[in-house]
Amino acid sequence: MDDGHLIQAHLRGDQLAFEMLFRKYREHVAKLVYSVLKDASLVDDIVQDVFISVYRHLPKFRGDSAFKTWLYRITVNESLRQISRRKRWQPMPENDQDGDTLPSTMVVYGSEDNPERVLIDGEQKKLIEKALDGLRPKHRMVLVLYYIEELTVGEIAEILEIPEGSVKSRLYYARMGLKDILEDTFSQKNGKASGKHHAM
């Protein structure tokens, strides 16, 4: 069943319908929360808060936008509210072992019309995750929404409640920031590898 049918079934009193919505979007919401907060210990609580809010406000959902767009807006707002509570940014713990935060392929940099993709595998994946940590939350968020969730610029603008031009600007600076961090990281690694080679 599509989202519209599930919503209508829920509003008619079918509790299973909401559970199906939860199962359908739980992992998407969790990944978006983690991309903003970079703190795995907070994800479950925020996800719960998001779906409690959805449950309470679903009768008021008019369908002017897609349910997914509305859900992601709630998710972003709950995540930013958590950042506001903490008053400061907390980086991802060094011992974080979550290997499912990135897909196997991700756009790293390039023009919007002709993006360059890199295969993320093993150690390279860890480097990119650390590079993402170095981005500002608002830049990391648009990367996740655009490249991982595959939303359009218009949908992201609706979720973040900002003009489409601002989304494009954030995407540009996010890509450039990620590119700079990765180039610096890879150059350092290559330099160390080169030094080891000469030492032998």
PyMOL CGO cylinders between C-alpha atoms (Angstrom):
from pymol import cmd
from pymol.cgo import CYLINDER

trace = [
    CYLINDER, 0.00, 0.00, 0.00, 1.20, 3.52, -0.74, 0.3, 1, 1, 1, 1, 1, 1,
    CYLINDER, 1.20, 3.52, -0.74, 1.53, 6.20, 1.93, 0.3, 1, 1, 1, 1, 1, 1,
    CYLINDER, 1.53, 6.20, 1.93, -1.82, 7.79, 1.15, 0.3, 1, 1, 1, 1, 1, 1,
    CYLINDER, -1.82, 7.79, 1.15, -3.72, 4.55, 1.61, 0.3, 1, 1, 1, 1, 1, 1,
    CYLINDER, -3.72, 4.55, 1.61, -1.84, 3.77, 4.84, 0.3, 1, 1, 1, 1, 1, 1,
    CYLINDER, -1.84, 3.77, 4.84, -2.60, 7.22, 6.23, 0.3, 1, 1, 1, 1, 1, 1,
    CYLINDER, -2.60, 7.22, 6.23, -6.29, 6.92, 5.44, 0.3, 1, 1, 1, 1, 1, 1,
    CYLINDER, -6.29, 6.92, 5.44, -6.39, 3.43, 6.96, 0.3, 1, 1, 1, 1, 1, 1,
    CYLINDER, -6.39, 3.43, 6.96, -4.73, 4.75, 10.11, 0.3, 1, 1, 1, 1, 1, 1,
    CYLINDER, -4.73, 4.75, 10.11, -7.22, 7.60, 10.38, 0.3, 1, 1, 1, 1, 1, 1,
    CYLINDER, -7.22, 7.60, 10.38, -10.02, 5.05, 10.13, 0.3, 1, 1, 1, 1, 1, 1,
    CYLINDER, -10.02, 5.05, 10.13, -8.59, 3.31, 13.20, 0.3, 1, 1, 1, 1, 1, 1,
    CYLINDER, -8.59, 3.31, 13.20, -6.32, 0.69, 11.64, 0.3, 1, 1, 1, 1, 1, 1,
    CYLINDER, -6.32, 0.69, 11.64, -3.33, 0.61, 14.03, 0.3, 1, 1, 1, 1, 1, 1,
    CYLINDER, -3.33, 0.61, 14.03, -1.43, -1.77, 11.76, 0.3, 1, 1, 1, 1, 1, 1,
    CYLINDER, -1.43, -1.77, 11.76, -1.34, 0.93, 9.08, 0.3, 1, 1, 1, 1, 1, 1,
    CYLINDER, -1.34, 0.93, 9.08, 0.74, 3.25, 11.25, 0.3, 1, 1, 1, 1, 1, 1,
    CYLINDER, 0.74, 3.25, 11.25, 3.05, 0.39, 12.18, 0.3, 1, 1, 1, 1, 1, 1,
    CYLINDER, 3.05, 0.39, 12.18, 3.61, -0.20, 8.46, 0.3, 1, 1, 1, 1, 1, 1,
    CYLINDER, 3.61, -0.20, 8.46, 4.50, 3.46, 7.98, 0.3, 1, 1, 1, 1, 1, 1,
    CYLINDER, 4.50, 3.46, 7.98, 6.90, 3.21, 10.89, 0.3, 1, 1, 1, 1, 1, 1,
    CYLINDER, 6.90, 3.21, 10.89, 8.59, 0.12, 9.48, 0.3, 1, 1, 1, 1, 1, 1,
    CYLINDER, 8.59, 0.12, 9.48, 8.81, 1.68, 6.03, 0.3, 1, 1, 1, 1, 1, 1,
    CYLINDER, 8.81, 1.68, 6.03, 10.53, 4.88, 7.15, 0.3, 1, 1, 1, 1, 1, 1,
    CYLINDER, 10.53, 4.88, 7.15, 12.24, 4.05, 10.45, 0.3, 1, 1, 1, 1, 1, 1,
    CYLINDER, 12.24, 4.05, 10.45, 15.68, 3.39, 8.94, 0.3, 1, 1, 1, 1, 1, 1,
    CYLINDER, 15.68, 3.39, 8.94, 15.48, 6.47, 6.70, 0.3, 1, 1, 1, 1, 1, 1,
    CYLINDER, 15.48, 6.47, 6.70, 14.62, 8.64, 9.68, 0.3, 1, 1, 1, 1, 1, 1,
    CYLINDER, 14.62, 8.64, 9.68, 17.38, 7.07, 11.77, 0.3, 1, 1, 1, 1, 1, 1,
    CYLINDER, 17.38, 7.07, 11.77, 20.02, 7.71, 9.10, 0.3, 1, 1, 1, 1, 1, 1,
    CYLINDER, 20.02, 7.71, 9.10, 18.92, 11.31, 8.70, 0.3, 1, 1, 1, 1, 1, 1,
    CYLINDER, 18.92, 11.31, 8.70, 19.02, 11.88, 12.46, 0.3, 1, 1, 1, 1, 1, 1,
    CYLINDER, 19.02, 11.88, 12.46, 22.48, 10.34, 12.67, 0.3, 1, 1, 1, 1, 1, 1,
    CYLINDER, 22.48, 10.34, 12.67, 23.72, 12.45, 9.75, 0.3, 1, 1, 1, 1, 1, 1,
    CYLINDER, 23.72, 12.45, 9.75, 22.77, 15.58, 11.70, 0.3, 1, 1, 1, 1, 1, 1,
    CYLINDER, 22.77, 15.58, 11.70, 23.74, 14.61, 15.25, 0.3, 1, 1, 1, 1, 1, 1,
    CYLINDER, 23.74, 14.61, 15.25, 26.59, 12.11, 14.64, 0.3, 1, 1, 1, 1, 1, 1,
    CYLINDER, 26.59, 12.11, 14.64, 25.74, 10.55, 17.98, 0.3, 1, 1, 1, 1, 1, 1,
    CYLINDER, 25.74, 10.55, 17.98, 24.41, 7.00, 17.78, 0.3, 1, 1, 1, 1, 1, 1,
    CYLINDER, 24.41, 7.00, 17.78, 23.29, 7.07, 21.42, 0.3, 1, 1, 1, 1, 1, 1,
    CYLINDER, 23.29, 7.07, 21.42, 20.65, 9.71, 20.60, 0.3, 1, 1, 1, 1, 1, 1,
    CYLINDER, 20.65, 9.71, 20.60, 19.21, 8.21, 17.43, 0.3, 1, 1, 1, 1, 1, 1,
    CYLINDER, 19.21, 8.21, 17.43, 16.63, 5.86, 18.95, 0.3, 1, 1, 1, 1, 1, 1,
    CYLINDER, 16.63, 5.86, 18.95, 15.20, 8.55, 21.22, 0.3, 1, 1, 1, 1, 1, 1,
    CYLINDER, 15.20, 8.55, 21.22, 14.94, 11.09, 18.41, 0.3, 1, 1, 1, 1, 1, 1,
    CYLINDER, 14.94, 11.09, 18.41, 13.35, 8.53, 16.08, 0.3, 1, 1, 1, 1, 1, 1,
    CYLINDER, 13.35, 8.53, 16.08, 10.79, 7.78, 18.78, 0.3, 1, 1, 1, 1, 1, 1,
    CYLINDER, 10.79, 7.78, 18.78, 10.09, 11.52, 19.24, 0.3, 1, 1, 1, 1, 1, 1,
    CYLINDER, 10.09, 11.52, 19.24, 9.67, 11.92, 15.47, 0.3, 1, 1, 1, 1, 1, 1,
    CYLINDER, 9.67, 11.92, 15.47, 7.09, 9.17, 15.14, 0.3, 1, 1, 1, 1, 1, 1,
    CYLINDER, 7.09, 9.17, 15.14, 5.23, 10.28, 18.28, 0.3, 1, 1, 1, 1, 1, 1,
    CYLINDER, 5.23, 10.28, 18.28, 4.96, 13.72, 16.68, 0.3, 1, 1, 1, 1, 1, 1,
    CYLINDER, 4.96, 13.72, 16.68, 3.83, 12.16, 13.40, 0.3, 1, 1, 1, 1, 1, 1,
    CYLINDER, 3.83, 12.16, 13.40, 1.20, 10.08, 15.21, 0.3, 1, 1, 1, 1, 1, 1,
    CYLINDER, 1.20, 10.08, 15.21, -0.16, 13.11, 17.02, 0.3, 1, 1, 1, 1, 1, 1,
    CYLINDER, -0.16, 13.11, 17.02, -0.26, 15.39, 13.99, 0.3, 1, 1, 1, 1, 1, 1,
    CYLINDER, -0.26, 15.39, 13.99, -1.20, 12.95, 11.25, 0.3, 1, 1, 1, 1, 1, 1,
    CYLINDER, -1.20, 12.95, 11.25, -4.92, 13.87, 11.45, 0.3, 1, 1, 1, 1, 1, 1,
    CYLINDER, -4.92, 13.87, 11.45, -3.87, 17.42, 10.46, 0.3, 1, 1, 1, 1, 1, 1,
    CYLINDER, -3.87, 17.42, 10.46, -1.76, 16.26, 7.50, 0.3, 1, 1, 1, 1, 1, 1,
    CYLINDER, -1.76, 16.26, 7.50, -3.48, 17.69, 4.44, 0.3, 1, 1, 1, 1, 1, 1,
    CYLINDER, -3.48, 17.69, 4.44, -1.35, 16.07, 1.78, 0.3, 1, 1, 1, 1, 1, 1,
    CYLINDER, -1.35, 16.07, 1.78, -0.15, 19.37, 0.30, 0.3, 1, 1, 1, 1, 1, 1,
    CYLINDER, -0.15, 19.37, 0.30, 3.27, 17.75, 0.13, 0.3, 1, 1, 1, 1, 1, 1,
    CYLINDER, 3.27, 17.75, 0.13, 4.38, 14.13, 0.03, 0.3, 1, 1, 1, 1, 1, 1,
    CYLINDER, 4.38, 14.13, 0.03, 4.20, 12.30, 3.35, 0.3, 1, 1, 1, 1, 1, 1,
    CYLINDER, 4.20, 12.30, 3.35, 7.94, 11.61, 3.12, 0.3, 1, 1, 1, 1, 1, 1,
    CYLINDER, 7.94, 11.61, 3.12, 8.67, 15.31, 2.74, 0.3, 1, 1, 1, 1, 1, 1,
    CYLINDER, 8.67, 15.31, 2.74, 6.49, 16.12, 5.76, 0.3, 1, 1, 1, 1, 1, 1,
    CYLINDER, 6.49, 16.12, 5.76, 8.11, 13.32, 7.78, 0.3, 1, 1, 1, 1, 1, 1,
    CYLINDER, 8.11, 13.32, 7.78, 11.64, 14.49, 6.94, 0.3, 1, 1, 1, 1, 1, 1,
    CYLINDER, 11.64, 14.49, 6.94, 10.74, 18.07, 7.92, 0.3, 1, 1, 1, 1, 1, 1,
    CYLINDER, 10.74, 18.07, 7.92, 9.67, 16.79, 11.35, 0.3, 1, 1, 1, 1, 1, 1,
    CYLINDER, 9.67, 16.79, 11.35, 12.88, 14.74, 11.56, 0.3, 1, 1, 1, 1, 1, 1,
    CYLINDER, 12.88, 14.74, 11.56, 15.08, 17.72, 10.72, 0.3, 1, 1, 1, 1, 1, 1,
    CYLINDER, 15.08, 17.72, 10.72, 13.26, 19.93, 13.22, 0.3, 1, 1, 1, 1, 1, 1,
    CYLINDER, 13.26, 19.93, 13.22, 13.57, 17.34, 16.00, 0.3, 1, 1, 1, 1, 1, 1,
    CYLINDER, 13.57, 17.34, 16.00, 17.28, 16.89, 15.23, 0.3, 1, 1, 1, 1, 1, 1,
    CYLINDER, 17.28, 16.89, 15.23, 17.97, 20.63, 15.22, 0.3, 1, 1, 1, 1, 1, 1,
    CYLINDER, 17.97, 20.63, 15.22, 16.00, 20.97, 18.45, 0.3, 1, 1, 1, 1, 1, 1,
    CYLINDER, 16.00, 20.97, 18.45, 18.35, 18.43, 20.01, 0.3, 1, 1, 1, 1, 1, 1,
    CYLINDER, 18.35, 18.43, 20.01, 21.38, 20.41, 18.83, 0.3, 1, 1, 1, 1, 1, 1,
    CYLINDER, 21.38, 20.41, 18.83, 19.85, 23.52, 20.36, 0.3, 1, 1, 1, 1, 1, 1,
    CYLINDER, 19.85, 23.52, 20.36, 19.42, 21.69, 23.68, 0.3, 1, 1, 1, 1, 1, 1,
    CYLINDER, 19.42, 21.69, 23.68, 23.04, 20.63, 23.74, 0.3, 1, 1, 1, 1, 1, 1,
    CYLINDER, 23.04, 20.63, 23.74, 24.21, 24.13, 22.77, 0.3, 1, 1, 1, 1, 1, 1,
    CYLINDER, 24.21, 24.13, 22.77, 27.28, 22.75, 21.06, 0.3, 1, 1, 1, 1, 1, 1,
    CYLINDER, 27.28, 22.75, 21.06, 28.28, 20.25, 18.41, 0.3, 1, 1, 1, 1, 1, 1,
    CYLINDER, 28.28, 20.25, 18.41, 29.45, 16.82, 19.58, 0.3, 1, 1, 1, 1, 1, 1,
    CYLINDER, 29.45, 16.82, 19.58, 31.62, 14.91, 17.08, 0.3, 1, 1, 1, 1, 1, 1,
    CYLINDER, 31.62, 14.91, 17.08, 31.21, 11.21, 16.41, 0.3, 1, 1, 1, 1, 1, 1,
    CYLINDER, 31.21, 11.21, 16.41, 33.05, 9.09, 19.01, 0.3, 1, 1, 1, 1, 1, 1,
    CYLINDER, 33.05, 9.09, 19.01, 36.37, 7.71, 17.81, 0.3, 1, 1, 1, 1, 1, 1,
    CYLINDER, 36.37, 7.71, 17.81, 35.32, 4.15, 18.64, 0.3, 1, 1, 1, 1, 1, 1,
    CYLINDER, 35.32, 4.15, 18.64, 32.07, 4.31, 16.64, 0.3, 1, 1, 1, 1, 1, 1,
    CYLINDER, 32.07, 4.31, 16.64, 31.74, 1.04, 14.78, 0.3, 1, 1, 1, 1, 1, 1,
    CYLINDER, 31.74, 1.04, 14.78, 28.54, 1.70, 12.87, 0.3, 1, 1, 1, 1, 1, 1,
    CYLINDER, 28.54, 1.70, 12.87, 29.28, 0.52, 9.35, 0.3, 1, 1, 1, 1, 1, 1,
    CYLINDER, 29.28, 0.52, 9.35, 25.85, 1.21, 7.88, 0.3, 1, 1, 1, 1, 1, 1,
    CYLINDER, 25.85, 1.21, 7.88, 25.83, 5.00, 7.87, 0.3, 1, 1, 1, 1, 1, 1,
    CYLINDER, 25.83, 5.00, 7.87, 26.84, 5.32, 4.22, 0.3, 1, 1, 1, 1, 1, 1,
    CYLINDER, 26.84, 5.32, 4.22, 25.71, 3.56, 1.06, 0.3, 1, 1, 1, 1, 1, 1,
    CYLINDER, 25.71, 3.56, 1.06, 28.20, 1.67, -1.09, 0.3, 1, 1, 1, 1, 1, 1,
    CYLINDER, 28.20, 1.67, -1.09, 28.37, 4.56, -3.56, 0.3, 1, 1, 1, 1, 1, 1,
    CYLINDER, 28.37, 4.56, -3.56, 28.12, 8.27, -2.90, 0.3, 1, 1, 1, 1, 1, 1,
    CYLINDER, 28.12, 8.27, -2.90, 28.64, 11.49, -4.86, 0.3, 1, 1, 1, 1, 1, 1,
    CYLINDER, 28.64, 11.49, -4.86, 31.69, 13.19, -3.46, 0.3, 1, 1, 1, 1, 1, 1,
    CYLINDER, 31.69, 13.19, -3.46, 32.19, 16.17, -5.73, 0.3, 1, 1, 1, 1, 1, 1,
    CYLINDER, 32.19, 16.17, -5.73, 31.57, 17.47, -9.21, 0.3, 1, 1, 1, 1, 1, 1,
    CYLINDER, 31.57, 17.47, -9.21, 29.04, 19.63, -10.97, 0.3, 1, 1, 1, 1, 1, 1,
    CYLINDER, 29.04, 19.63, -10.97, 25.36, 19.03, -10.37, 0.3, 1, 1, 1, 1, 1, 1,
    CYLINDER, 25.36, 19.03, -10.37, 24.93, 17.85, -13.96, 0.3, 1, 1, 1, 1, 1, 1,
    CYLINDER, 24.93, 17.85, -13.96, 28.01, 15.65, -14.06, 0.3, 1, 1, 1, 1, 1, 1,
    CYLINDER, 28.01, 15.65, -14.06, 28.85, 14.43, -10.55, 0.3, 1, 1, 1, 1, 1, 1,
    CYLINDER, 28.85, 14.43, -10.55, 31.86, 12.27, -9.87, 0.3, 1, 1, 1, 1, 1, 1,
    CYLINDER, 31.86, 12.27, -9.87, 31.22, 9.14, -7.85, 0.3, 1, 1, 1, 1, 1, 1,
    CYLINDER, 31.22, 9.14, -7.85, 33.63, 7.11, -5.82, 0.3, 1, 1, 1, 1, 1, 1,
    CYLINDER, 33.63, 7.11, -5.82, 33.22, 3.56, -4.58, 0.3, 1, 1, 1, 1, 1, 1,
    CYLINDER, 33.22, 3.56, -4.58, 33.22, 3.53, -0.82, 0.3, 1, 1, 1, 1, 1, 1,
    CYLINDER, 33.22, 3.53, -0.82, 34.82, 0.41, 0.54, 0.3, 1, 1, 1, 1, 1, 1,
    CYLINDER, 34.82, 0.41, 0.54, 36.67, -0.52, 3.71, 0.3, 1, 1, 1, 1, 1, 1,
    CYLINDER, 36.67, -0.52, 3.71, 39.15, 2.10, 4.88, 0.3, 1, 1, 1, 1, 1, 1,
    CYLINDER, 39.15, 2.10, 4.88, 37.99, 4.57, 2.24, 0.3, 1, 1, 1, 1, 1, 1,
    CYLINDER, 37.99, 4.57, 2.24, 34.50, 4.47, 3.71, 0.3, 1, 1, 1, 1, 1, 1,
    CYLINDER, 34.50, 4.47, 3.71, 35.87, 5.39, 7.14, 0.3, 1, 1, 1, 1, 1, 1,
    CYLINDER, 35.87, 5.39, 7.14, 37.80, 8.31, 5.63, 0.3, 1, 1, 1, 1, 1, 1,
    CYLINDER, 37.80, 8.31, 5.63, 34.66, 9.67, 3.98, 0.3, 1, 1, 1, 1, 1, 1,
    CYLINDER, 34.66, 9.67, 3.98, 32.65, 9.28, 7.19, 0.3, 1, 1, 1, 1, 1, 1,
    CYLINDER, 32.65, 9.28, 7.19, 35.29, 11.32, 9.01, 0.3, 1, 1, 1, 1, 1, 1,
    CYLINDER, 35.29, 11.32, 9.01, 35.24, 13.87, 6.20, 0.3, 1, 1, 1, 1, 1, 1,
    CYLINDER, 35.24, 13.87, 6.20, 31.48, 14.20, 6.62, 0.3, 1, 1, 1, 1, 1, 1,
    CYLINDER, 31.48, 14.20, 6.62, 32.06, 14.83, 10.32, 0.3, 1, 1, 1, 1, 1, 1,
    CYLINDER, 32.06, 14.83, 10.32, 34.13, 17.85, 9.32, 0.3, 1, 1, 1, 1, 1, 1,
    CYLINDER, 34.13, 17.85, 9.32, 31.23, 19.52, 7.53, 0.3, 1, 1, 1, 1, 1, 1,
    CYLINDER, 31.23, 19.52, 7.53, 28.77, 21.87, 9.16, 0.3, 1, 1, 1, 1, 1, 1,
    CYLINDER, 28.77, 21.87, 9.16, 25.48, 20.13, 10.07, 0.3, 1, 1, 1, 1, 1, 1,
    CYLINDER, 25.48, 20.13, 10.07, 23.45, 22.11, 7.52, 0.3, 1, 1, 1, 1, 1, 1,
    CYLINDER, 23.45, 22.11, 7.52, 25.87, 21.10, 4.74, 0.3, 1, 1, 1, 1, 1, 1,
    CYLINDER, 25.87, 21.10, 4.74, 26.03, 17.46, 5.78, 0.3, 1, 1, 1, 1, 1, 1,
    CYLINDER, 26.03, 17.46, 5.78, 22.24, 17.39, 5.93, 0.3, 1, 1, 1, 1, 1, 1,
    CYLINDER, 22.24, 17.39, 5.93, 21.74, 18.50, 2.33, 0.3, 1, 1, 1, 1, 1, 1,
    CYLINDER, 21.74, 18.50, 2.33, 24.26, 15.91, 1.12, 0.3, 1, 1, 1, 1, 1, 1,
    CYLINDER, 24.26, 15.91, 1.12, 22.34, 13.16, 2.86, 0.3, 1, 1, 1, 1, 1, 1,
    CYLINDER, 22.34, 13.16, 2.86, 18.96, 14.36, 1.59, 0.3, 1, 1, 1, 1, 1, 1,
    CYLINDER, 18.96, 14.36, 1.59, 20.16, 14.88, -1.97, 0.3, 1, 1, 1, 1, 1, 1,
    CYLINDER, 20.16, 14.88, -1.97, 22.53, 11.99, -2.58, 0.3, 1, 1, 1, 1, 1, 1,
    CYLINDER, 22.53, 11.99, -2.58, 21.47, 9.30, -0.12, 0.3, 1, 1, 1, 1, 1, 1,
    CYLINDER, 21.47, 9.30, -0.12, 17.73, 9.95, 0.15, 0.3, 1, 1, 1, 1, 1, 1,
    CYLINDER, 17.73, 9.95, 0.15, 17.69, 11.09, -3.51, 0.3, 1, 1, 1, 1, 1, 1,
    CYLINDER, 17.69, 11.09, -3.51, 15.33, 14.00, -2.92, 0.3, 1, 1, 1, 1, 1, 1,
    CYLINDER, 15.33, 14.00, -2.92, 15.05, 16.86, -5.38, 0.3, 1, 1, 1, 1, 1, 1,
    CYLINDER, 15.05, 16.86, -5.38, 16.23, 20.39, -4.67, 0.3, 1, 1, 1, 1, 1, 1,
    CYLINDER, 16.23, 20.39, -4.67, 12.58, 21.42, -4.45, 0.3, 1, 1, 1, 1, 1, 1,
    CYLINDER, 12.58, 21.42, -4.45, 11.77, 18.71, -1.90, 0.3, 1, 1, 1, 1, 1, 1,
    CYLINDER, 11.77, 18.71, -1.90, 14.79, 19.63, 0.21, 0.3, 1, 1, 1, 1, 1, 1,
    CYLINDER, 14.79, 19.63, 0.21, 13.80, 23.29, 0.09, 0.3, 1, 1, 1, 1, 1, 1,
    CYLINDER, 13.80, 23.29, 0.09, 10.35, 22.32, 1.35, 0.3, 1, 1, 1, 1, 1, 1,
    CYLINDER, 10.35, 22.32, 1.35, 11.77, 20.15, 4.12, 0.3, 1, 1, 1, 1, 1, 1,
    CYLINDER, 11.77, 20.15, 4.12, 14.25, 22.78, 5.33, 0.3, 1, 1, 1, 1, 1, 1,
    CYLINDER, 14.25, 22.78, 5.33, 11.85, 25.64, 4.60, 0.3, 1, 1, 1, 1, 1, 1,
    CYLINDER, 11.85, 25.64, 4.60, 14.45, 27.62, 2.68, 0.3, 1, 1, 1, 1, 1, 1,
    CYLINDER, 14.45, 27.62, 2.68, 14.59, 28.85, -0.95, 0.3, 1, 1, 1, 1, 1, 1,
    CYLINDER, 14.59, 28.85, -0.95, 15.78, 26.43, -3.63, 0.3, 1, 1, 1, 1, 1, 1,
    CYLINDER, 15.78, 26.43, -3.63, 18.71, 28.75, -4.30, 0.3, 1, 1, 1, 1, 1, 1,
    CYLINDER, 18.71, 28.75, -4.30, 19.86, 28.27, -0.71, 0.3, 1, 1, 1, 1, 1, 1,
    CYLINDER, 19.86, 28.27, -0.71, 19.70, 24.50, -1.13, 0.3, 1, 1, 1, 1, 1, 1,
    CYLINDER, 19.70, 24.50, -1.13, 21.85, 24.70, -4.28, 0.3, 1, 1, 1, 1, 1, 1,
    CYLINDER, 21.85, 24.70, -4.28, 24.30, 26.96, -2.45, 0.3, 1, 1, 1, 1, 1, 1,
    CYLINDER, 24.30, 26.96, -2.45, 24.57, 24.55, 0.49, 0.3, 1, 1, 1, 1, 1, 1,
    CYLINDER, 24.57, 24.55, 0.49, 25.06, 21.62, -1.89, 0.3, 1, 1, 1, 1, 1, 1,
    CYLINDER, 25.06, 21.62, -1.89, 27.87, 23.48, -3.63, 0.3, 1, 1, 1, 1, 1, 1,
    CYLINDER, 27.87, 23.48, -3.63, 29.69, 24.40, -0.43, 0.3, 1, 1, 1, 1, 1, 1,
    CYLINDER, 29.69, 24.40, -0.43, 29.10, 20.93, 1.01, 0.3, 1, 1, 1, 1, 1, 1,
    CYLINDER, 29.10, 20.93, 1.01, 30.64, 19.29, -2.07, 0.3, 1, 1, 1, 1, 1, 1,
    CYLINDER, 30.64, 19.29, -2.07, 33.57, 21.68, -2.08, 0.3, 1, 1, 1, 1, 1, 1,
    CYLINDER, 33.57, 21.68, -2.08, 34.12, 21.22, 1.64, 0.3, 1, 1, 1, 1, 1, 1,
    CYLINDER, 34.12, 21.22, 1.64, 34.02, 17.46, 1.33, 0.3, 1, 1, 1, 1, 1, 1,
    CYLINDER, 34.02, 17.46, 1.33, 36.36, 17.58, -1.64, 0.3, 1, 1, 1, 1, 1, 1,
    CYLINDER, 36.36, 17.58, -1.64, 38.89, 19.72, 0.26, 0.3, 1, 1, 1, 1, 1, 1,
    CYLINDER, 38.89, 19.72, 0.26, 38.80, 17.47, 3.31, 0.3, 1, 1, 1, 1, 1, 1,
    CYLINDER, 38.80, 17.47, 3.31, 39.18, 14.30, 1.23, 0.3, 1, 1, 1, 1, 1, 1,
    CYLINDER, 39.18, 14.30, 1.23, 41.98, 15.71, -0.91, 0.3, 1, 1, 1, 1, 1, 1,
    CYLINDER, 41.98, 15.71, -0.91, 43.87, 16.75, 2.22, 0.3, 1, 1, 1, 1, 1, 1,
    CYLINDER, 43.87, 16.75, 2.22, 43.26, 13.35, 3.86, 0.3, 1, 1, 1, 1, 1, 1,
    CYLINDER, 43.26, 13.35, 3.86, 44.30, 11.35, 0.80, 0.3, 1, 1, 1, 1, 1, 1,
    CYLINDER, 44.30, 11.35, 0.80, 47.39, 13.50, 0.24, 0.3, 1, 1, 1, 1, 1, 1,
    CYLINDER, 47.39, 13.50, 0.24, 48.46, 12.94, 3.85, 0.3, 1, 1, 1, 1, 1, 1,
    CYLINDER, 48.46, 12.94, 3.85, 47.95, 9.21, 3.50, 0.3, 1, 1, 1, 1, 1, 1,
    CYLINDER, 47.95, 9.21, 3.50, 49.86, 9.11, 0.23, 0.3, 1, 1, 1, 1, 1, 1,
    CYLINDER, 49.86, 9.11, 0.23, 52.65, 11.12, 1.79, 0.3, 1, 1, 1, 1, 1, 1,
    CYLINDER, 52.65, 11.12, 1.79, 52.93, 8.69, 4.68, 0.3, 1, 1, 1, 1, 1, 1,
    CYLINDER, 52.93, 8.69, 4.68, 52.85, 5.73, 2.31, 0.3, 1, 1, 1, 1, 1, 1,
    CYLINDER, 52.85, 5.73, 2.31, 55.53, 7.35, 0.15, 0.3, 1, 1, 1, 1, 1, 1,
    CYLINDER, 55.53, 7.35, 0.15, 57.68, 8.01, 3.21, 0.3, 1, 1, 1, 1, 1, 1,
    CYLINDER, 57.68, 8.01, 3.21, 57.44, 4.38, 4.29, 0.3, 1, 1, 1, 1, 1, 1,
    CYLINDER, 57.44, 4.38, 4.29, 58.45, 3.24, 0.82, 0.3, 1, 1, 1, 1, 1, 1,
    CYLINDER, 58.45, 3.24, 0.82, 61.59, 5.38, 0.76, 0.3, 1, 1, 1, 1, 1, 1,
    CYLINDER, 61.59, 5.38, 0.76, 62.50, 4.32, 4.26, 0.3, 1, 1, 1, 1, 1, 1,
    CYLINDER, 62.50, 4.32, 4.26, 62.63, 0.73, 3.10, 0.3, 1, 1, 1, 1, 1, 1,
]
cmd.load_cgo(trace, "trace")
